[in-house]
Amino acid sequence: MRTKLTTIFLVAVGLLAVSVPLFAHHGNAVYDTNKTIVLRGTVTEWFWANPHCFLKVDAKDDSGTMQHWVIESGSAPAMSAEGWSKSTFKPGDEVTLNVTLPKNGRTIGRLKNGVVINGQPFRTKSGGDAAEARPAPEP
């Protein structure tokens, strides 16, 4: 009986030790959740994979300099459930995205809400926030 309890205890401790890094992975520490921009640019690549999908976008900054952005989104299975797919974005698509910025100022971010692809708001199955990133009026 004592050996069985010891085994159960060791298995429980082992499972807890393994689960701690899983929680650490999904932190928001790198992002400033109060700093969101509307990014307008051209898709260069849509990387559909786990544990996260990534959208690469070329966009000009205020001075006209081309910047290469990498935007993180959710996992492929979670996004599939909302209507996304590996063909949602294609190189050359013009996009408008709401992006949460990192604290370090790099050209990376997390897709927050609101996606417009080639002038069309992308709507998720649950209704999502796709319409929030409306295209800017032409100057």
C-alpha positions in Angstrom: 0.0 0.0 0.0 2.8 2.4 0.9 4.6 1.7 -2.4 1.3 2.5 -4.3 0.9 5.8 -2.5 4.5 6.7 -3.2 4.0 6.0 -6.9 0.9 8.0 -7.1 2.6 10.9 -5.3 5.6 10.8 -7.6 3.4 10.7 -10.7 1.4 13.7 -9.4 4.5 15.7 -8.7 5.9 14.8 -12.2 2.7 15.9 -13.9 2.7 19.2 -12.0 6.4 19.8 -12.9 5.7 19.2 -16.6 2.6 21.5 -16.6 4.3 24.6 -15.3 6.1 25.4 -18.5 2.9 25.1 -20.4 1.4 28.0 -18.4 4.6 30.1 -18.8 4.4 29.8 -22.6 1.1 31.6 -22.9 2.1 34.7 -21.0 1.6 38.2 -22.3 4.8 39.6 -20.7 6.4 40.6 -24.0 3.4 42.6 -25.2 2.1 45.9 -24.0 -1.6 45.1 -23.9 -2.5 48.8 -23.8 -0.6 49.6 -27.1 -2.5 48.6 -30.2 -2.0 49.9 -33.7 -3.8 49.5 -37.0 -1.3 48.0 -39.4 -1.9 48.3 -43.1 0.4 46.4 -45.5 0.9 43.5 -47.9 1.1 39.9 -46.9 4.4 38.2 -47.7 3.7 34.8 -46.0 1.0 33.1 -43.9 2.6 30.4 -41.8 -0.2 28.0 -40.7 1.2 25.7 -37.9 1.2 24.9 -34.2 1.6 26.2 -31.5 0.9 29.5 -33.3 0.2 30.8 -36.8 2.3 33.7 -38.1 1.5 36.4 -40.6 4.3 38.2 -42.3 3.4 41.7 -43.6 5.4 44.4 -45.3 4.2 47.9 -44.2 5.5 51.4 -44.5 6.1 53.4 -41.4 5.2 57.1 -41.1 8.4 58.1 -42.8 7.8 55.8 -45.8 10.4 53.2 -44.8 9.4 49.6 -45.5 9.2 47.5 -42.3 8.9 43.7 -42.2 6.3 42.6 -39.5 5.7 39.2 -38.0 2.2 38.9 -36.4 1.4 36.1 -34.1 -2.1 34.6 -33.9 -3.6 31.6 -32.2 -3.1 27.9 -32.9 -4.2 26.3 -36.1 -6.9 24.1 -34.5 -8.3 27.1 -32.5 -8.3 29.3 -35.6 -9.9 26.6 -37.7 -12.8 26.4 -35.3 -13.4 30.1 -36.0 -13.3 29.8 -39.8 -9.6 30.5 -40.5 -7.6 28.3 -42.8 -4.2 27.9 -44.4 -5.6 29.8 -47.4 -7.1 32.7 -45.5 -4.1 34.9 -46.5 -2.1 34.8 -49.7 1.1 36.6 -50.6 0.1 40.0 -52.1 -3.1 40.4 -50.1 -3.6 43.9 -48.9 -4.5 43.7 -45.2 -5.5 46.0 -42.3 -5.0 44.5 -38.9 -5.3 45.5 -35.3 -2.0 44.5 -33.7 -0.9 44.5 -30.0 2.7 45.8 -29.9 5.7 44.4 -27.9 7.3 46.4 -25.1 10.7 46.3 -26.9 9.6 48.3 -30.0 10.3 45.6 -32.6 8.2 45.0 -35.6 6.4 42.0 -34.2 3.0 41.8 -32.6 0.0 39.8 -31.7 -3.2 39.8 -33.8 -5.7 41.4 -31.5 -9.0 41.7 -33.5 -10.2 43.2 -36.7 -8.9 41.8 -40.0 -9.6 43.3 -43.4 -8.4 41.4 -46.4 -8.4 43.1 -49.8 -11.0 45.6 -48.5 -13.3 42.9 -47.1 -13.8 42.5 -43.3 -13.0 38.9 -42.3 -15.7 37.5 -40.0 -15.1 34.6 -37.7 -17.8 31.9 -37.1 -18.5 33.3 -33.6 -19.0 36.8 -35.0 -15.6 38.0 -33.9 -14.3 41.6 -34.1 -13.4 41.5 -37.7 -15.1 44.8 -38.6 -13.1 46.8 -36.1 -10.1 47.3 -38.5 -11.9 49.2 -41.2 -9.8 50.3 -44.2 -8.7 53.9 -43.9 -10.3 56.3 -46.4 -8.0 57.2 -49.4 -6.2 60.5 -48.9 
